[in-house]
Amino acid sequence: MAQQKYFYGTGKRKSAIARVRVFSTPGEITVNGKTLQEAIPVDAWQKSATRPLDLLDLKNSVTVVAKTHGGGIAGQADAISLGISRALIEMDLNLRPKLKSKGLLTRDSRVKESKKYGLKRARKAQQFTKR
């Protein structure tokens, strides 16, 4: 059996990391060995994860295999989206302007701020009383 050629992309969001392989053969989207519907149950998050494929009308012409870890389901969905975008650019460099114009190549760098000493959270302090 010959190895299939795939294109690789890594996506990150918050503390979630997705390693994405895009095969140029028609197939389905698999996340951690499950179908997309099993791995990401919320419909809005599924659309977020497959946004690059919907934009380029490639949903039925490529196979996507993603492995994710860390973070929550929403973060993983956004990480998958970035990973797919990066892999599609490796596949065909001419897709870059279309993906870039929709903001699908920008890594969302917002992460949770760390807790500070003496505070309840990063910025929440105890209520101040004057008297």
N, C-alpha and C positions, 0 to 999 in steps of 0.2 A: 504494500500500500504506500503510495507516494504522499509526502507531506503537502498539505494544502498551503498555498501562499496567503498570508494575511497581512493586514496593516495594523500597527499598534498605536495606541494613544493612552496617555494617563490623564485622568481628571481628578481634581481635588476640590472639596467644598467643606468648610468648617473643619471637622476632624475626620471626614469621610474620604476614602481614597478608592478610585475605581481604575482597574486595569482592563482596558477594552481592546478586543481584537475584532477587526472588521474583515470578513471574507467577501470576496467579490461574487460569490455564488448566491443564488436566491435561497432564502431560508427564514428562520425566525430569530427573535431576540431572546437570549438566555442570560439570566443573572444568577450567579452562584449555583448553577446546575438546575435552576427552576425557570419556568416561563416568566415573562415580564409581569403577567397578571398575578402570579403567585408571590413573586418577590416584592413587588410594589403594588399593594392592594388599592391605593387611592388613585382614581382616574386622573385627577389633575397632576399628580406626580408622574404618572405614566406618560402623559403628554409632555411634561417637562423633560423627561429622560429621552424621548424620541423626537424632540423638536428639530434637531438637525436633519434627521431622515425625512420628516414631514415637509420641511422647507425645500429640500432638494428632490422630493418625490422618489426617494430611494428605498422606501420601507419594504417593498416586495422584491427588490433586486439585490439586497445584501444580507448576509448573516452576521449577527452581532453576538459575541460571547464576552460577557463582562464578569469580572470578579471584584466584589466590593467588600470593604471592611471598615469598621470605625464609624462613628457618628450615628445618626438616625436615618430613617427611610427617606426623608425629604432631602437631606444632605447627600445621601447616596444617589438619589435621582439626578440631582444637579451635577454631581461628579461624573455620572455616566454620560450625561449630555456633553460635557466638556471633553471627555475621553473619546466619544464618538466623533465629535467635530475635529479633534486633532488627528484621529486615525483617517478620516475622510480626506483631510488635506494631504496626508502621506500618500493616499491612494491616487488623488488627482489634485494637483496644485491649483488648477483653474477654479476650484470650488471656494478658494479662500476669500475672494472679495464678497461673495454672497453671504458666507457665514459671518465674516467680520462686520458687515453692515448691520446685521441683526444682533450683534453683540454676543455671539455664541463662542467666541474665542477668548473672551475675557474671563480670567479666574476671579470669582467672587471672593475677595480676601477677608471678608468680615468673619471674625471668630469671637468666641465668648471671651470677655475681658476677665483677667484673673482677679481673685478675691484679694482685698487689701487687709492688712493687719488692723484689728480694732473695729472693722466694719462688718456688717452682716453679709454683704455681697461686695461687688466691685466698687460701688458708689453709695449704697444705701447705709446710712448711719443711723444711730439711735435718735429718737426725737429729742430735740433740744428744749429744755424748760428753763425759763428765765428765773422763776421763783419757786 
